């Protein structure tokens, strides 16, 4: 291990904070490259950056399709797939709804129901037009917009792994605002230990998963929220079928998968679906495991995690068969 | 002698707390949309624990752009050591779920689990630490 350098870095971007750690001869160089990759991806995919590819597609909604890069095309086509798989529980065209609730957050008031209904009519992944030959993307109707909030970080993490591999890094992790991907094992050969945030107690964990070459992504109602003047709490994961924050009996879902984009999308989909329906979805994704925390703070883990999940001291859990 | 030992423990615990959040949780912090620009301005400063003046200090954190996470703590320093941290008030909407008195225990719990990084961590713990930091900076001798 003498030649392996240990490097850590933290950078801001994608509306969050990222930390990375890499072991390898070129660990520092790899982390630097990961930092640049983060900036490059954000400049392609952020709908808030004027002139980004996603921003252009949104601006041209109802007017024309835009030529996009291979990376943007890949995110959009995979997002469209997940939207179809989940029958709209995850919807890549959720932009107008996210914007509306974002305004609600500033005024600390839930949007008017009529406004929600109006905006909801614009949310429909079937209106995302992708042409694989010309590599173009477009939205059918004016006012529609793409929002990659539920999948973009997952895509970015997969790209970061690619950078690590290019630099010959055998062992690393990247954590984009809580979306974790582990590469290889730790230098001593042991798995990476990824803590799972307790959804109701800050600075506490419900447990940890020991993983090698896996993504561990958590979606929870505690991550971003606001209180309305009525005292009701509104969190950030919106149900594209109702237009309101998801209320499916869960407070947190962690997806563990080989691919970080899949883990990112599935953690959202499972959160929106709820436990029973979520398990049915999971059946279609062999190799993807999940940790569900329900509203009474009961922890349920899928059977594939039995060996690698360790609960925190005061946490009990049940194992469910996928 | 026992008191001194306890004070040192607290000091170590606090140091662990600051380090843990800066290093371990650092990347797991999720920033609320619109507040993310503030993230750049929300580092936890390095407090020199050797230079704390005795006294009681109030530390505040204004709570970000929307003041959701406003925090106020009272830190007591005696014989140059942090001996007590009390939360005075918090507007953090998640606050009812967070028993800050046992924050130390939970930091130790996270320590005992020895995780490399955390999936799904949030910003709010940092808001709490900001107010502790504010108090400690006041306690720090010039």
Interface residues (C-beta under 8 A of the other chain):
Chain A: X8 X10 X12 X15 X16 X17 X18 X19 X20 X21 X102 X105 X106 X108 X173 X175 X176 X177 X178 X179 X180 X182 X186 X192 X193 X194 X195 X196 X197 X199 X200 X201 X202 X203 X204 X205 X207 X208 X216 X217 X218 X219 X220 X222 X223 X224 X225 X226 X227 X233 X236 X252 X254 X310 X312 X313
Chain B: X21 X23 X25 X26 X27 X28 X29 X30 X31 X32 X33 X34 X36 X39 X40 X66 X68 X93 X94 X97 X98 X99 X103 X106 X107 X109 X110 X113 X114 X115 X116 X117 X118 X119 X120 X121 X122 X124 X125 X128
